[in-house]
């Protein structure tokens, strides 16, 4: 996964670009702020990163 995609897409657009397993879906960490999605322009919390499994 390209790390530069973190923090710029809303969940919907992020999932369009990256196929996440159900396990990883539960690990999505969102930004603490609302920002404009780089793809659809919707203002909402963006996908900050996916928490890694230990
Ligand atoms: Zn979007």
mmCIF file of the protein (N, C-alpha, C, O) and its ligand, coordinates in Angstrom:
data_MODEL
# 
_entry.id   MODEL 
# 
loop_
_entity.id 
_entity.type 
_entity.pdbx_number_of_molecules 
1 polymer     1 
2 non-polymer 1 
# 
_entity_poly.entity_id                      1 
_entity_poly.type                           'polypeptide(L)' 
_entity_poly.nstd_linkage                   no 
_entity_poly.nstd_monomer                   no 
_entity_poly.pdbx_seq_one_letter_code       
;(UNK)(UNK)(UNK)(UNK)(UNK)(UNK)(UNK)(UNK)(UNK)(UNK)(UNK)(UNK)(UNK)(UNK)(UNK)(UNK)
(UNK)(UNK)(UNK)(UNK)(UNK)(UNK)(UNK)(UNK)(UNK)(UNK)(UNK)(UNK)(UNK)(UNK)(UNK)(UNK)
(UNK)(UNK)(UNK)(UNK)(UNK)(UNK)(UNK)(UNK)(UNK)(UNK)(UNK)(UNK)(UNK)(UNK)(UNK)(UNK)
(UNK)(UNK)(UNK)(UNK)(UNK)(UNK)
;
_entity_poly.pdbx_seq_one_letter_code_can   XXXXXXXXXXXXXXXXXXXXXXXXXXXXXXXXXXXXXXXXXXXXXXXXXXXXXX 
_entity_poly.pdbx_strand_id                 A 
# 
loop_
_entity_poly_seq.entity_id 
_entity_poly_seq.num 
_entity_poly_seq.mon_id 
_entity_poly_seq.hetero 
1 1  UNK n 
1 2  UNK n 
1 3  UNK n 
1 4  UNK n 
1 5  UNK n 
1 6  UNK n 
1 7  UNK n 
1 8  UNK n 
1 9  UNK n 
1 10 UNK n 
1 11 UNK n 
1 12 UNK n 
1 13 UNK n 
1 14 UNK n 
1 15 UNK n 
1 16 UNK n 
1 17 UNK n 
1 18 UNK n 
1 19 UNK n 
1 20 UNK n 
1 21 UNK n 
1 22 UNK n 
1 23 UNK n 
1 24 UNK n 
1 25 UNK n 
1 26 UNK n 
1 27 UNK n 
1 28 UNK n 
1 29 UNK n 
1 30 UNK n 
1 31 UNK n 
1 32 UNK n 
1 33 UNK n 
1 34 UNK n 
1 35 UNK n 
1 36 UNK n 
1 37 UNK n 
1 38 UNK n 
1 39 UNK n 
1 40 UNK n 
1 41 UNK n 
1 42 UNK n 
1 43 UNK n 
1 44 UNK n 
1 45 UNK n 
1 46 UNK n 
1 47 UNK n 
1 48 UNK n 
1 49 UNK n 
1 50 UNK n 
1 51 UNK n 
1 52 UNK n 
1 53 UNK n 
1 54 UNK n 
# 
loop_
_struct_asym.id 
_struct_asym.entity_id 
A 1 
B 2 
# 
loop_
_chem_comp.id 
_chem_comp.type 
_chem_comp.mon_nstd_flag 
UNK 'L-peptide linking' . 
ZN  non-polymer         . 
# 
_pdbx_entity_nonpoly.entity_id   2 
_pdbx_entity_nonpoly.name        ? 
_pdbx_entity_nonpoly.comp_id     ZN 
# 
_pdbx_nonpoly_scheme.asym_id         B 
_pdbx_nonpoly_scheme.entity_id       2 
_pdbx_nonpoly_scheme.mon_id          ZN 
_pdbx_nonpoly_scheme.ndb_seq_num     1 
_pdbx_nonpoly_scheme.pdb_seq_num     101 
_pdbx_nonpoly_scheme.auth_seq_num    101 
_pdbx_nonpoly_scheme.pdb_mon_id      ZN 
_pdbx_nonpoly_scheme.auth_mon_id     ZN 
_pdbx_nonpoly_scheme.pdb_strand_id   A 
_pdbx_nonpoly_scheme.pdb_ins_code    . 
# 
loop_
_atom_site.group_PDB 
_atom_site.id 
_atom_site.type_symbol 
_atom_site.label_atom_id 
_atom_site.label_alt_id 
_atom_site.label_comp_id 
_atom_site.label_asym_id 
_atom_site.label_entity_id 
_atom_site.label_seq_id 
_atom_site.pdbx_PDB_ins_code 
_atom_site.Cartn_x 
_atom_site.Cartn_y 
_atom_site.Cartn_z 
_atom_site.occupancy 
_atom_site.B_iso_or_equiv 
_atom_site.pdbx_formal_charge 
_atom_site.auth_seq_id 
_atom_site.auth_comp_id 
_atom_site.auth_asym_id 
_atom_site.auth_atom_id 
_atom_site.pdbx_PDB_model_num 
ATOM   1   N  N  . UNK A 1 1  ? 0.844   -1.208 0.000  1.00 0.00 ? 1   UNK A N  1 
ATOM   2   C  CA . UNK A 1 1  ? 0.000   0.000  0.000  1.00 0.00 ? 1   UNK A CA 1 
ATOM   3   C  C  . UNK A 1 1  ? 0.877   1.255  0.000  1.00 0.00 ? 1   UNK A C  1 
ATOM   4   O  O  . UNK A 1 1  ? 1.863   1.348  0.730  1.00 0.00 ? 1   UNK A O  1 
ATOM   5   N  N  . UNK A 1 2  ? 0.501   2.175  -0.806 1.00 0.00 ? 2   UNK A N  1 
ATOM   6   C  CA . UNK A 1 2  ? 1.249   3.430  -0.894 1.00 0.00 ? 2   UNK A CA 1 
ATOM   7   C  C  . UNK A 1 2  ? 0.944   4.321  0.308  1.00 0.00 ? 2   UNK A C  1 
ATOM   8   O  O  . UNK A 1 2  ? -0.197  4.740  0.500  1.00 0.00 ? 2   UNK A O  1 
ATOM   9   N  N  . UNK A 1 3  ? 1.938   4.604  1.095  1.00 0.00 ? 3   UNK A N  1 
ATOM   10  C  CA . UNK A 1 3  ? 1.706   5.357  2.325  1.00 0.00 ? 3   UNK A CA 1 
ATOM   11  C  C  . UNK A 1 3  ? 1.292   6.793  2.081  1.00 0.00 ? 3   UNK A C  1 
ATOM   12  O  O  . UNK A 1 3  ? 0.728   7.435  2.967  1.00 0.00 ? 3   UNK A O  1 
ATOM   13  N  N  . UNK A 1 4  ? 1.565   7.309  0.888  1.00 0.00 ? 4   UNK A N  1 
ATOM   14  C  CA . UNK A 1 4  ? 1.170   8.688  0.611  1.00 0.00 ? 4   UNK A CA 1 
ATOM   15  C  C  . UNK A 1 4  ? -0.341  8.806  0.457  1.00 0.00 ? 4   UNK A C  1 
ATOM   16  O  O  . UNK A 1 4  ? -0.876  9.913  0.409  1.00 0.00 ? 4   UNK A O  1 
ATOM   17  N  N  . UNK A 1 5  ? -1.034  7.668  0.378  1.00 0.00 ? 5   UNK A N  1 
ATOM   18  C  CA . UNK A 1 5  ? -2.491  7.709  0.294  1.00 0.00 ? 5   UNK A CA 1 
ATOM   19  C  C  . UNK A 1 5  ? -3.138  7.932  1.657  1.00 0.00 ? 5   UNK A C  1 
ATOM   20  O  O  . UNK A 1 5  ? -4.345  8.151  1.753  1.00 0.00 ? 5   UNK A O  1 
ATOM   21  N  N  . UNK A 1 6  ? -2.341  7.878  2.684  1.00 0.00 ? 6   UNK A N  1 
ATOM   22  C  CA . UNK A 1 6  ? -2.887  8.061  4.021  1.00 0.00 ? 6   UNK A CA 1 
ATOM   23  C  C  . UNK A 1 6  ? -3.186  9.532  4.286  1.00 0.00 ? 6   UNK A C  1 
ATOM   24  O  O  . UNK A 1 6  ? -2.412  10.414 3.913  1.00 0.00 ? 6   UNK A O  1 
ATOM   25  N  N  . UNK A 1 7  ? -4.308  9.778  4.926  1.00 0.00 ? 7   UNK A N  1 
ATOM   26  C  CA . UNK A 1 7  ? -4.629  11.128 5.367  1.00 0.00 ? 7   UNK A CA 1 
ATOM   27  C  C  . UNK A 1 7  ? -5.158  12.040 4.288  1.00 0.00 ? 7   UNK A C  1 
ATOM   28  O  O  . UNK A 1 7  ? -5.311  13.239 4.522  1.00 0.00 ? 7   UNK A O  1 
ATOM   29  N  N  . UNK A 1 8  ? -5.448  11.502 3.092  1.00 0.00 ? 8   UNK A N  1 
ATOM   30  C  CA . UNK A 1 8  ? -5.972  12.380 2.046  1.00 0.00 ? 8   UNK A CA 1 
ATOM   31  C  C  . UNK A 1 8  ? -7.304  11.905 1.475  1.00 0.00 ? 8   UNK A C  1 
ATOM   32  O  O  . UNK A 1 8  ? -7.981  12.666 0.784  1.00 0.00 ? 8   UNK A O  1 
ATOM   33  N  N  . UNK A 1 9  ? -7.689  10.669 1.752  1.00 0.00 ? 9   UNK A N  1 
ATOM   34  C  CA . UNK A 1 9  ? -8.945  10.153 1.207  1.00 0.00 ? 9   UNK A CA 1 
ATOM   35  C  C  . UNK A 1 9  ? -9.951  9.811  2.310  1.00 0.00 ? 9   UNK A C  1 
ATOM   36  O  O  . UNK A 1 9  ? -9.586  9.377  3.403  1.00 0.00 ? 9   UNK A O  1 
ATOM   37  N  N  . UNK A 1 10 ? -11.226 10.021 1.984  1.00 0.00 ? 10  UNK A N  1 
ATOM   38  C  CA . UNK A 1 10 ? -12.275 9.555  2.874  1.00 0.00 ? 10  UNK A CA 1 
ATOM   39  C  C  . UNK A 1 10 ? -12.335 8.031  2.768  1.00 0.00 ? 10  UNK A C  1 
ATOM   40  O  O  . UNK A 1 10 ? -11.705 7.433  1.896  1.00 0.00 ? 10  UNK A O  1 
ATOM   41  N  N  . UNK A 1 11 ? -13.084 7.431  3.644  1.00 0.00 ? 11  UNK A N  1 
ATOM   42  C  CA . UNK A 1 11 ? -13.136 5.969  3.672  1.00 0.00 ? 11  UNK A CA 1 
ATOM   43  C  C  . UNK A 1 11 ? -13.580 5.394  2.330  1.00 0.00 ? 11  UNK A C  1 
ATOM   44  O  O  . UNK A 1 11 ? -12.994 4.434  1.831  1.00 0.00 ? 11  UNK A O  1 
ATOM   45  N  N  . UNK A 1 12 ? -14.616 5.987  1.757  1.00 0.00 ? 12  UNK A N  1 
ATOM   46  C  CA . UNK A 1 12 ? -15.168 5.483  0.500  1.00 0.00 ? 12  UNK A CA 1 
ATOM   47  C  C  . UNK A 1 12 ? -14.119 5.491  -0.618 1.00 0.00 ? 12  UNK A C  1 
ATOM   48  O  O  . UNK A 1 12 ? -13.960 4.500  -1.331 1.00 0.00 ? 12  UNK A O  1 
ATOM   49  N  N  . UNK A 1 13 ? -13.426 6.579  -0.762 1.00 0.00 ? 13  UNK A N  1 
ATOM   50  C  CA . UNK A 1 13 ? -12.422 6.690  -1.820 1.00 0.00 ? 13  UNK A CA 1 
ATOM   51  C  C  . UNK A 1 13 ? -11.195 5.837  -1.507 1.00 0.00 ? 13  UNK A C  1 
ATOM   52  O  O  . UNK A 1 13 ? -10.575 5.267  -2.405 1.00 0.00 ? 13  UNK A O  1 
ATOM   53  N  N  . UNK A 1 14 ? -10.863 5.761  -0.250 1.00 0.00 ? 14  UNK A N  1 
ATOM   54  C  CA . UNK A 1 14 ? -9.732  4.929  0.142  1.00 0.00 ? 14  UNK A CA 1 
ATOM   55  C  C  . UNK A 1 14 ? -9.999  3.474  -0.229 1.00 0.00 ? 14  UNK A C  1 
ATOM   56  O  O  . UNK A 1 14 ? -9.116  2.776  -0.727 1.00 0.00 ? 14  UNK A O  1 
ATOM   57  N  N  . UNK A 1 15 ? -11.228 3.029  0.020  1.00 0.00 ? 15  UNK A N  1 
ATOM   58  C  CA . UNK A 1 15 ? -11.567 1.633  -0.266 1.00 0.00 ? 15  UNK A CA 1 
ATOM   59  C  C  . UNK A 1 15 ? -11.655 1.375  -1.762 1.00 0.00 ? 15  UNK A C  1 
ATOM   60  O  O  . UNK A 1 15 ? -11.482 0.243  -2.212 1.00 0.00 ? 15  UNK A O  1 
ATOM   61  N  N  . UNK A 1 16 ? -11.925 2.424  -2.531 1.00 0.00 ? 16  UNK A N  1 
ATOM   62  C  CA . UNK A 1 16 ? -11.956 2.262  -3.984 1.00 0.00 ? 16  UNK A CA 1 
ATOM   63  C  C  . UNK A 1 16 ? -10.554 2.020  -4.511 1.00 0.00 ? 16  UNK A C  1 
ATOM   64  O  O  . UNK A 1 16 ? -10.361 1.302  -5.492 1.00 0.00 ? 16  UNK A O  1 
ATOM   65  N  N  . UNK A 1 17 ? -9.573  2.630  -3.848 1.00 0.00 ? 17  UNK A N  1 
ATOM   66  C  CA . UNK A 1 17 ? -8.186  2.501  -4.299 1.00 0.00 ? 17  UNK A CA 1 
ATOM   67  C  C  . UNK A 1 17 ? -7.507  1.278  -3.707 1.00 0.00 ? 17  UNK A C  1 
ATOM   68  O  O  . UNK A 1 17 ? -6.631  0.675  -4.327 1.00 0.00 ? 17  UNK A O  1 
ATOM   69  N  N  . UNK A 1 18 ? -7.925  0.921  -2.500 1.00 0.00 ? 18  UNK A N  1 
ATOM   70  C  CA . UNK A 1 18 ? -7.275  -0.195 -1.818 1.00 0.00 ? 18  UNK A CA 1 
ATOM   71  C  C  . UNK A 1 18 ? -8.312  -1.205 -1.374 1.00 0.00 ? 18  UNK A C  1 
ATOM   72  O  O  . UNK A 1 18 ? -9.262  -0.873 -0.664 1.00 0.00 ? 18  UNK A O  1 
ATOM   73  N  N  . UNK A 1 19 ? -8.125  -2.407 -1.788 1.00 0.00 ? 19  UNK A N  1 
ATOM   74  C  CA . UNK A 1 19 ? -9.011  -3.470 -1.328 1.00 0.00 ? 19  UNK A CA 1 
ATOM   75  C  C  . UNK A 1 19 ? -8.534  -3.899 0.049  1.00 0.00 ? 19  UNK A C  1 
ATOM   76  O  O  . UNK A 1 19 ? -7.447  -4.457 0.201  1.00 0.00 ? 19  UNK A O  1 
ATOM   77  N  N  . UNK A 1 20 ? -9.352  -3.635 1.035  1.00 0.00 ? 20  UNK A N  1 
ATOM   78  C  CA . UNK A 1 20 ? -8.967  -4.004 2.390  1.00 0.00 ? 20  UNK A CA 1 
ATOM   79  C  C  . UNK A 1 20 ? -9.731  -5.255 2.814  1.00 0.00 ? 20  UNK A C  1 
ATOM   80  O  O  . UNK A 1 20 ? -10.912 -5.420 2.505  1.00 0.00 ? 20  UNK A O  1 
ATOM   81  N  N  . UNK A 1 21 ? -9.052  -6.101 3.505  1.00 0.00 ? 21  UNK A N  1 
ATOM   82  C  CA . UNK A 1 21 ? -9.730  -7.255 4.081  1.00 0.00 ? 21  UNK A CA 1 
ATOM   83  C  C  . UNK A 1 21 ? -10.621 -6.781 5.220  1.00 0.00 ? 21  UNK A C  1 
ATOM   84  O  O  . UNK A 1 21 ? -10.439 -5.684 5.750  1.00 0.00 ? 21  UNK A O  1 
ATOM   85  N  N  . UNK A 1 22 ? -11.573 -7.607 5.586  1.00 0.00 ? 22  UNK A N  1 
ATOM   86  C  CA . UNK A 1 22 ? -12.490 -7.227 6.659  1.00 0.00 ? 22  UNK A CA 1 
ATOM   87  C  C  . UNK A 1 22 ? -11.716 -6.941 7.947  1.00 0.00 ? 22  UNK A C  1 
ATOM   88  O  O  . UNK A 1 22 ? -12.069 -6.054 8.725  1.00 0.00 ? 22  UNK A O  1 
ATOM   89  N  N  . UNK A 1 23 ? -10.665 -7.708 8.143  1.00 0.00 ? 23  UNK A N  1 
ATOM   90  C  CA . UNK A 1 23 ? -9.815  -7.524 9.305  1.00 0.00 ? 23  UNK A CA 1 
ATOM   91  C  C  . UNK A 1 23 ? -9.217  -6.113 9.307  1.00 0.00 ? 23  UNK A C  1 
ATOM   92  O  O  . UNK A 1 23 ? -9.193  -5.430 10.331 1.00 0.00 ? 23  UNK A O  1 
ATOM   93  N  N  . UNK A 1 24 ? -8.739  -5.702 8.139  1.00 0.00 ? 24  UNK A N  1 
ATOM   94  C  CA . UNK A 1 24 ? -8.126  -4.383 8.061  1.00 0.00 ? 24  UNK A CA 1 
ATOM   95  C  C  . UNK A 1 24 ? -9.159  -3.263 8.128  1.00 0.00 ? 24  UNK A C  1 
ATOM   96  O  O  . UNK A 1 24 ? -8.857  -2.159 8.582  1.00 0.00 ? 24  UNK A O  1 
ATOM   97  N  N  . UNK A 1 25 ? -10.367 -3.548 7.680  1.00 0.00 ? 25  UNK A N  1 
ATOM   98  C  CA . UNK A 1 25 ? -11.430 -2.542 7.764  1.00 0.00 ? 25  UNK A CA 1 
ATOM   99  C  C  . UNK A 1 25 ? -11.658 -2.117 9.201  1.00 0.00 ? 25  UNK A C  1 
ATOM   100 O  O  . UNK A 1 25 ? -11.922 -0.949 9.487  1.00 0.00 ? 25  UNK A O  1 
ATOM   101 N  N  . UNK A 1 26 ? -11.552 -3.080 10.097 1.00 0.00 ? 26  UNK A N  1 
ATOM   102 C  CA . UNK A 1 26 ? -11.754 -2.789 11.515 1.00 0.00 ? 26  UNK A CA 1 
ATOM   103 C  C  . UNK A 1 26 ? -10.589 -2.027 12.113 1.00 0.00 ? 26  UNK A C  1 
ATOM   104 O  O  . UNK A 1 26 ? -10.674 -1.532 13.237 1.00 0.00 ? 26  UNK A O  1 
ATOM   105 N  N  . UNK A 1 27 ? -9.501  -1.932 11.362 1.00 0.00 ? 27  UNK A N  1 
ATOM   106 C  CA . UNK A 1 27 ? -8.293  -1.305 11.897 1.00 0.00 ? 27  UNK A CA 1 
ATOM   107 C  C  . UNK A 1 27 ? -8.085  0.108  11.357 1.00 0.00 ? 27  UNK A C  1 
ATOM   108 O  O  . UNK A 1 27 ? -7.073  0.741  11.657 1.00 0.00 ? 27  UNK A O  1 
ATOM   109 N  N  . UNK A 1 28 ? -9.024  0.604  10.571 1.00 0.00 ? 28  UNK A N  1 
ATOM   110 C  CA . UNK A 1 28 ? -8.862  1.951  10.022 1.00 0.00 ? 28  UNK A CA 1 
ATOM   111 C  C  . UNK A 1 28 ? -8.864  2.975  11.153 1.00 0.00 ? 28  UNK A C  1 
ATOM   112 O  O  . UNK A 1 28 ? -9.762  2.994  11.995 1.00 0.00 ? 28  UNK A O  1 
ATOM   113 N  N  . UNK A 1 29 ? -7.856  3.810  11.154 1.00 0.00 ? 29  UNK A N  1 
ATOM   114 C  CA . UNK A 1 29 ? -7.787  4.892  12.125 1.00 0.00 ? 29  UNK A CA 1 
ATOM   115 C  C  . UNK A 1 29 ? -8.029  6.200  11.367 1.00 0.00 ? 29  UNK A C  1 
ATOM   116 O  O  . UNK A 1 29 ? -7.364  6.484  10.371 1.00 0.00 ? 29  UNK A O  1 
ATOM   117 N  N  . UNK A 1 30 ? -8.979  6.982  11.846 1.00 0.00 ? 30  UNK A N  1 
ATOM   118 C  CA . UNK A 1 30 ? -9.337  8.205  11.140 1.00 0.00 ? 30  UNK A CA 1 
ATOM   119 C  C  . UNK A 1 30 ? -8.609  9.416  11.703 1.00 0.00 ? 30  UNK A C  1 
ATOM   120 O  O  . UNK A 1 30 ? -8.186  9.435  12.858 1.00 0.00 ? 30  UNK A O  1 
ATOM   121 N  N  . UNK A 1 31 ? -8.479  10.414 10.859 1.00 0.00 ? 31  UNK A N  1 
ATOM   122 C  CA . UNK A 1 31 ? -7.853  11.655 11.315 1.00 0.00 ? 31  UNK A CA 1 
ATOM   123 C  C  . UNK A 1 31 ? -8.735  12.285 12.385 1.00 0.00 ? 31  UNK A C  1 
ATOM   124 O  O  . UNK A 1 31 ? -9.956  12.135 12.348 1.00 0.00 ? 31  UNK A O  1 
ATOM   125 N  N  . UNK A 1 32 ? -8.130  12.987 13.335 1.00 0.00 ? 32  UNK A N  1 
ATOM   126 C  CA . UNK A 1 32 ? -8.913  13.607 14.413 1.00 0.00 ? 32  UNK A CA 1 
ATOM   127 C  C  . UNK A 1 32 ? -9.626  14.870 13.947 1.00 0.00 ? 32  UNK A C  1 
ATOM   128 O  O  . UNK A 1 32 ? -10.359 15.490 14.718 1.00 0.00 ? 32  UNK A O  1 
ATOM   129 N  N  . UNK A 1 33 ? -9.421  15.246 12.720 1.00 0.00 ? 33  UNK A N  1 
ATOM   130 C  CA . UNK A 1 33 ? -10.019 16.462 12.184 1.00 0.00 ? 33  UNK A CA 1 
ATOM   131 C  C  . UNK A 1 33 ? -10.794 16.147 10.904 1.00 0.00 ? 33  UNK A C  1 
ATOM   132 O  O  . UNK A 1 33 ? -10.610 15.092 10.296 1.00 0.00 ? 33  UNK A O  1 
ATOM   133 N  N  . UNK A 1 34 ? -11.644 17.060 10.514 1.00 0.00 ? 34  UNK A N  1 
ATOM   134 C  CA . UNK A 1 34 ? -12.399 16.915 9.269  1.00 0.00 ? 34  UNK A CA 1 
ATOM   135 C  C  . UNK A 1 34 ? -11.662 17.674 8.169  1.00 0.00 ? 34  UNK A C  1 
ATOM   136 O  O  . UNK A 1 34 ? -11.292 18.835 8.342  1.00 0.00 ? 34  UNK A O  1 
ATOM   137 N  N  . UNK A 1 35 ? -11.454 17.008 7.044  1.00 0.00 ? 35  UNK A N  1 
ATOM   138 C  CA . UNK A 1 35 ? -10.754 17.656 5.947  1.00 0.00 ? 35  UNK A CA 1 
ATOM   139 C  C  . UNK A 1 35 ? -11.343 17.224 4.614  1.00 0.00 ? 35  UNK A C  1 
ATOM   140 O  O  . UNK A 1 35 ? -12.086 16.246 4.536  1.00 0.00 ? 35  UNK A O  1 
ATOM   141 N  N  . UNK A 1 36 ? -11.002 17.962 3.572  1.00 0.00 ? 36  UNK A N  1 
ATOM   142 C  CA . UNK A 1 36 ? -11.536 17.664 2.256  1.00 0.00 ? 36  UNK A CA 1 
ATOM   143 C  C  . UNK A 1 36 ? -10.831 16.459 1.644  1.00 0.00 ? 36  UNK A C  1 
ATOM   144 O  O  . UNK A 1 36 ? -9.602  16.405 1.602  1.00 0.00 ? 36  UNK A O  1 
ATOM   145 N  N  . UNK A 1 37 ? -11.605 15.507 1.178  1.00 0.00 ? 37  UNK A N  1 
ATOM   146 C  CA . UNK A 1 37 ? -11.047 14.334 0.513  1.00 0.00 ? 37  UNK A CA 1 
ATOM   147 C  C  . UNK A 1 37 ? -10.404 14.754 -0.811 1.00 0.00 ? 37  UNK A C  1 
ATOM   148 O  O  . UNK A 1 37 ? -10.969 15.552 -1.560 1.00 0.00 ? 37  UNK A O  1 
ATOM   149 N  N  . UNK A 1 38 ? -9.217  14.208 -1.090 1.00 0.00 ? 38  UNK A N  1 
ATOM   150 C  CA . UNK A 1 38 ? -8.480  14.583 -2.297 1.00 0.00 ? 38  UNK A CA 1 
ATOM   151 C  C  . UNK A 1 38 ? -9.152  14.054 -3.558 1.00 0.00 ? 38  UNK A C  1 
ATOM   152 O  O  . UNK A 1 38 ? -8.839  14.512 -4.657 1.00 0.00 ? 38  UNK A O  1 
ATOM   153 N  N  . UNK A 1 39 ? -10.059 13.112 -3.422 1.00 0.00 ? 39  UNK A N  1 
ATOM   154 C  CA . UNK A 1 39 ? -10.707 12.534 -4.592 1.00 0.00 ? 39  UNK A CA 1 
ATOM   155 C  C  . UNK A 1 39 ? -12.110 13.095 -4.821 1.00 0.00 ? 39  UNK A C  1 
ATOM   156 O  O  . UNK A 1 39 ? -12.402 13.602 -5.904 1.00 0.00 ? 39  UNK A O  1 
ATOM   157 N  N  . UNK A 1 40 ? -12.974 13.010 -3.820 1.00 0.00 ? 40  UNK A N  1 
ATOM   158 C  CA . UNK A 1 40 ? -14.369 13.405 -4.035 1.00 0.00 ? 40  UNK A CA 1 
ATOM   159 C  C  . UNK A 1 40 ? -14.686 14.791 -3.464 1.00 0.00 ? 40  UNK A C  1 
ATOM   160 O  O  . UNK A 1 40 ? -15.747 15.350 -3.743 1.00 0.00 ? 40  UNK A O  1 
ATOM   161 N  N  . UNK A 1 41 ? -13.770 15.342 -2.668 1.00 0.00 ? 41  UNK A N  1 
ATOM   162 C  CA . UNK A 1 41 ? -13.975 16.685 -2.155 1.00 0.00 ? 41  UNK A CA 1 
ATOM   163 C  C  . UNK A 1 41 ? -14.923 16.783 -0.976 1.00 0.00 ? 41  UNK A C  1 
ATOM   164 O  O  . UNK A 1 41 ? -15.198 17.874 -0.475 1.00 0.00 ? 41  UNK A O  1 
ATOM   165 N  N  . UNK A 1 42 ? -15.416 15.643 -0.540 1.00 0.00 ? 42  UNK A N  1 
ATOM   166 C  CA . UNK A 1 42 ? -16.306 15.616 0.609  1.00 0.00 ? 42  UNK A CA 1 
ATOM   167 C  C  . UNK A 1 42 ? -15.516 15.951 1.868  1.00 0.00 ? 42  UNK A C  1 
ATOM   168 O  O  . UNK A 1 42 ? -14.379 15.512 2.042  1.00 0.00 ? 42  UNK A O  1 
ATOM   169 N  N  . UNK A 1 43 ? -16.140 16.739 2.745  1.00 0.00 ? 43  UNK A N  1 
ATOM   170 C  CA . UNK A 1 43 ? -15.440 17.086 3.966  1.00 0.00 ? 43  UNK A CA 1 
ATOM   171 C  C  . UNK A 1 43 ? -15.841 16.152 5.088  1.00 0.00 ? 43  UNK A C  1 
ATOM   172 O  O  . UNK A 1 43 ? -16.964 16.204 5.589  1.00 0.00 ? 43  UNK A O  1 
ATOM   173 N  N  . UNK A 1 44 ? -14.923 15.310 5.470  1.00 0.00 ? 44  UNK A N  1 
ATOM   174 C  CA . UNK A 1 44 ? -15.152 14.403 6.584  1.00 0.00 ? 44  UNK A CA 1 
ATOM   175 C  C  . UNK A 1 44 ? -13.824 13.910 7.119  1.00 0.00 ? 44  UNK A C  1 
ATOM   176 O  O  . UNK A 1 44 ? -12.759 14.263 6.611  1.00 0.00 ? 44  UNK A O  1 
ATOM   177 N  N  . UNK A 1 45 ? -13.904 13.088 8.152  1.00 0.00 ? 45  UNK A N  1 
ATOM   178 C  CA . UNK A 1 45 ? -12.670 12.518 8.698  1.00 0.00 ? 45  UNK A CA 1 
ATOM   179 C  C  . UNK A 1 45 ? -12.076 11.579 7.665  1.00 0.00 ? 45  UNK A C  1 
ATOM   180 O  O  . UNK A 1 45 ? -12.786 10.769 7.071  1.00 0.00 ? 45  UNK A O  1 
ATOM   181 N  N  . UNK A 1 46 ? -10.791 11.688 7.457  1.00 0.00 ? 46  UNK A N  1 
ATOM   182 C  CA . UNK A 1 46 ? -10.133 10.890 6.428  1.00 0.00 ? 46  UNK A CA 1 
ATOM   183 C  C  . UNK A 1 46 ? -9.432  9.691  7.043  1.00 0.00 ? 46  UNK A C  1 
ATOM   184 O  O  . UNK A 1 46 ? -9.206  9.622  8.251  1.00 0.00 ? 46  UNK A O  1 
ATOM   185 N  N  . UNK A 1 47 ? -9.100  8.754  6.176  1.00 0.00 ? 47  UNK A N  1 
ATOM   186 C  CA . UNK A 1 47 ? -8.370  7.576  6.653  1.00 0.00 ? 47  UNK A CA 1 
ATOM   187 C  C  . UNK A 1 47 ? -6.942  8.005  6.967  1.00 0.00 ? 47  UNK A C  1 
ATOM   188 O  O  . UNK A 1 47 ? -6.174  8.361  6.073  1.00 0.00 ? 47  UNK A O  1 
ATOM   189 N  N  . UNK A 1 48 ? -6.601  7.964  8.253  1.00 0.00 ? 48  UNK A N  1 
ATOM   190 C  CA . UNK A 1 48 ? -5.267  8.384  8.670  1.00 0.00 ? 48  UNK A CA 1 
ATOM   191 C  C  . UNK A 1 48 ? -4.264  7.270  8.386  1.00 0.00 ? 48  UNK A C  1 
ATOM   192 O  O  . UNK A 1 48 ? -3.239  7.485  7.740  1.00 0.00 ? 48  UNK A O  1 
ATOM   193 N  N  . UNK A 1 49 ? -4.576  6.095  8.876  1.00 0.00 ? 49  UNK A N  1 
ATOM   194 C  CA . UNK A 1 49 ? -3.711  4.943  8.609  1.00 0.00 ? 49  UNK A CA 1 
ATOM   195 C  C  . UNK A 1 49 ? -4.427  3.671  9.025  1.00 0.00 ? 49  UNK A C  1 
ATOM   196 O  O  . UNK A 1 49 ? -5.482  3.712  9.659  1.00 0.00 ? 49  UNK A O  1 
ATOM   197 N  N  . UNK A 1 50 ? -3.834  2.538  8.656  1.00 0.00 ? 50  UNK A N  1 
ATOM   198 C  CA . UNK A 1 50 ? -4.365  1.248  9.071  1.00 0.00 ? 50  UNK A CA 1 
ATOM   199 C  C  . UNK A 1 50 ? -3.462  0.709  10.179 1.00 0.00 ? 50  UNK A C  1 
ATOM   200 O  O  . UNK A 1 50 ? -2.250  0.579  10.011 1.00 0.00 ? 50  UNK A O  1 
ATOM   201 N  N  . UNK A 1 51 ? -4.067  0.410  11.278 1.00 0.00 ? 51  UNK A N  1 
ATOM   202 C  CA . UNK A 1 51 ? -3.297  -0.127 12.385 1.00 0.00 ? 51  UNK A CA 1 
ATOM   203 C  C  . UNK A 1 51 ? -2.697  -1.473 12.010 1.00 0.00 ? 51  UNK A C  1 
ATOM   204 O  O  . UNK A 1 51 ? -3.387  -2.332 11.462 1.00 0.00 ? 51  UNK A O  1 
ATOM   205 N  N  . UNK A 1 52 ? -1.439  -1.657 12.298 1.00 0.00 ? 52  UNK A N  1 
ATOM   206 C  CA . UNK A 1 52 ? -0.753  -2.898 11.939 1.00 0.00 ? 52  UNK A CA 1 
ATOM   207 C  C  . UNK A 1 52 ? -1.021  -3.986 12.964 1.00 0.00 ? 52  UNK A C  1 
ATOM   208 O  O  . UNK A 1 52 ? -1.176  -3.732 14.159 1.00 0.00 ? 52  UNK A O  1 
ATOM   209 N  N  . UNK A 1 53 ? -1.069  -5.203 12.450 1.00 0.00 ? 53  UNK A N  1 
ATOM   210 C  CA . UNK A 1 53 ? -1.218  -6.346 13.331 1.00 0.00 ? 53  UNK A CA 1 
ATOM   211 C  C  . UNK A 1 53 ? 0.126   -6.679 13.953 1.00 0.00 ? 53  UNK A C  1 
ATOM   212 O  O  . UNK A 1 53 ? 1.156   -6.599 13.283 1.00 0.00 ? 53  UNK A O  1 
ATOM   213 N  N  . UNK A 1 54 ? 0.128   -7.042 15.193 1.00 0.00 ? 54  UNK A N  1 
ATOM   214 C  CA . UNK A 1 54 ? 1.401   -7.371 15.843 1.00 0.00 ? 54  UNK A CA 1 
ATOM   215 C  C  . UNK A 1 54 ? 1.733   -8.855 15.700 1.00 0.00 ? 54  UNK A C  1 
ATOM   216 O  O  . UNK A 1 54 ? 2.769   -9.306 16.189 1.00 0.00 ? 54  UNK A O  1 
HETATM 217 ZN ZN . ZN  B 2 .  ? -13.665 10.778 -0.962 1.00 0.00 ? 101 ZN  A ZN 1 
# 
